[in-house]
């Protein structure tokens, strides 16, 4: 009898630790305004605050998970696209402009006031993606300058930035750059950091084991050229990760859109039935690295086995993607709209 009871307890623990993968999703438009244009950067903080940035310096912010929204604008970036950003807390945001001049701005009052905290002096910088590892330390990746990968580091919550010296980075490859598609080119776990790059031939996966101070490079499993390549990378832990992308102009093309690794990026596998074009990808936290959601011009996709097989959720184009803390809801951006997706078992 005791052994039977023990079996039931063990079975219950296993059942609770392995929840059933989402079977369906329903969505609701929670924000819509054509002024913001295409929203290519999205962040969620503490399951309450949502920030999305778009064209002409516009941003949309909600402090109550999409119930009420504030549409604002970064005054000195009103002619620029904001494709990289992150919330440091419910009040402080850092945003970066795409194109020249490359600049970063910070607010500590939810966008009421902004200060410039970085301005490129070379006239050559193009900032692709931003990621903070904690409230103080973060990095920005940008295209090559002077034949050297461009990595900026902050240790004071974005107040000041320094460039990582070229001798701490691997030798560049020809025409190496990043796609500023969804602020998803950088991923981290612990002290490990990965960046996905592209080129006119084949990009790389750059890796650092000390929060971006020293780097090594390895081949990117996704092919790339002037209009296609890696647009997002995400790691669930130090071993399991996924890189996604494809051809933005051919959303239904399923060649070179996704690859997954189970050894930290040393080796990559390609799925037999890949999705179409992808611009962003997330792991749903409660599924131990098994359930992955990816999105792009080809729509929204789901894998229940760590990236090996995929099924389509919707064919509507999606530009950026995030999830709540436990992975029961998705937040996506489109052209002038934000949706919240809820799991239906």
Residue, then its C-alpha position, 0 to 999 in steps of 0.5 A: x500500500x505504501x509503495x502504491x501511495x509513493x507511486x501516486x505521489x511520484x506520478x503526480x510530481x512528474x505530471x505537474x512538472x511536465x505540463x501539457x503543451x499548448x494546443x491552441x491560442x486565442x488573441x485579442x488586439x489590446x493596442x492599435x494606432x497607425x502612427x507608430x507604424x511597424x513595431x520591431x522591438x518589444x519588452x515585457x517587465x514583471x508581467x505588468x509593463x509592456x513597451x513597444x517601439x516603432x517608426x518616427x521615434x514612437x513608443x507605446x507603453x502599458x503599465x497594466x499588461x495592456x489595459x491602458x496605453x500611452x503613445x509617446x515619442x522620443x523628441x530627438x528621434x522623431x525621424x528615426x526608427x527605434x529597433x532596439x530597446x529595453x525596460x530596466x524597470x517599470x519607469x526606466x527605458x533605454x532605446x536606440x535608433x537604427x541608422x545614422x546618426x546612431x544614438x541612444x536615449x533614456x527615460x526614468x519617468x515612463x517616457x515623459x522626458x528623455x536624455x541622450x546617453x550615447x551618440x556615435x561620433x564616427x558617423x558609421x555606426x548602425x545599432x542592431x540590438x540591445x540586451x541588459x543582463x541585469x539592471x546595471x550591465x548591458x550591451x548593444x551590438x552593431x555592424x562592423x566599424x573599421x573592420x571590427x565587430x561593434x560591441x558597446x557595454x554599459x555598467x551603469x544602467x545605460x548612463x554611459x557606454x564604452x566600446x569593447x576593444x577589437x583585440x577582444x573580438x574575433x577577426x571579422x568576416x566580409x560584410x558581417x552585420x546584424x539584421x535589426x529586425x526585432x531586437x533579438x540578435x542577442x541572447x544570454x544565460x548566466x554569464x554566457x552571451x550569444x550574438x547572431x550575425x549575417x553576411x553576403x555569404x555566411x554569418x557567425x554565432x559570436x559567443x562570450x563567457x564574461x558578459x561581453x568582454x571577450x568573444x569567440x566566433x563560430x559558423x552560423x548554421x543559417x545561410x545569409x545574403x544581402x536580404x536574408x539571414x539570422x534575425x533572432x537567437x534565443x537560449x533556454x540554458x547554457x546548452x539549448x538554443x535556437x537561431x531563426x531568420x530567413x528571407x524577409x522578401x519571401x515569407x513562405x520560403x522555408x530554406x534556412x529559417x531555423x536551427x537548434x542546438x543542444x550543446x551550447x552552439x557547437x553543433x546545430x540541427x535543422x528541422x525537417x519541416x521548418x517554418x517560413x520566414x522568422x524574425x523572433x523566437x521565445x521559449x515558453x519557460x514552464x516547458x523545460x526547453x521543449x516548447x518554442x514559439x517563433x514569429x515572422x513574416x510567415x506568421x506564428x509557429x510552435x514547436x513542442x520538441x525543442x525545435x525539431x518539428x513545427x506547426x503554424x498558429x496563424x499566417x498573419x505577419x508578426x514583427x516581434x514576440x515576447x511571453x509572460x513569466x510562466x509562458x501562458x501568454x504571448x505578446x506580439x506586435x504587428x503594423x500599428x497593433x499589439x496582441x495578447x495571446x492566451x493559451x487554450x488547452 
